[in-house]
Amino acid sequence: IFGVGAVEAAVTGQPAQPHLLVLGGLLLGTLPLGLWASTAALRQALE
């Protein structure tokens, strides 16, 4: 949704930076959670 908003904003001449900043924030927020989930899955698989 945010990616489409960024593209639409860029096509219409509006700034796309707010949409891209939200995407970057979501990425930074999910990286630690993804590492935690993969660690938990590997520990479960090795038991």
Legacy VTK file of the C-alpha trace (Angstrom):
# vtk DataFile Version 3.0
C-alpha trace
ASCII
DATASET POLYDATA
POINTS 47 float
0.000 0.000 0.000
2.760 2.441 0.911
4.768 1.502 -2.179
1.805 2.221 -4.434
1.268 5.508 -2.617
4.900 6.450 -3.175
4.725 5.648 -6.880
1.444 7.508 -7.271
2.859 10.526 -5.443
5.955 10.527 -7.650
3.883 10.269 -10.830
1.635 13.157 -9.803
4.588 15.340 -8.826
4.063 15.174 -5.071
6.858 14.215 -2.660
7.183 10.459 -2.209
9.537 10.730 0.771
6.874 10.301 3.523
5.702 7.017 1.999
9.257 5.761 1.661
10.071 6.770 5.237
7.122 4.722 6.494
8.360 1.739 4.473
11.852 2.169 5.910
10.473 2.389 9.432
8.503 -0.800 8.954
11.609 -2.529 7.622
13.688 -1.414 10.600
10.946 -2.562 12.951
10.567 -6.005 11.424
14.263 -6.874 11.140
14.726 -7.646 14.864
11.431 -9.541 14.966
12.446 -11.620 11.953
15.764 -12.505 13.540
14.020 -13.476 16.764
11.477 -15.634 14.906
14.113 -17.417 12.833
16.192 -18.086 15.953
13.169 -19.545 17.718
12.338 -21.724 14.701
15.895 -23.059 14.479
15.970 -23.844 18.193
12.656 -25.672 17.898
13.881 -27.644 14.881
17.062 -28.732 16.657
15.254 -30.062 19.732
LINES 1 48
47 0 1 2 3 4 5 6 7 8 9 10 11 12 13 14 15 16 17 18 19 20 21 22 23 24 25 26 27 28 29 30 31 32 33 34 35 36 37 38 39 40 41 42 43 44 45 46
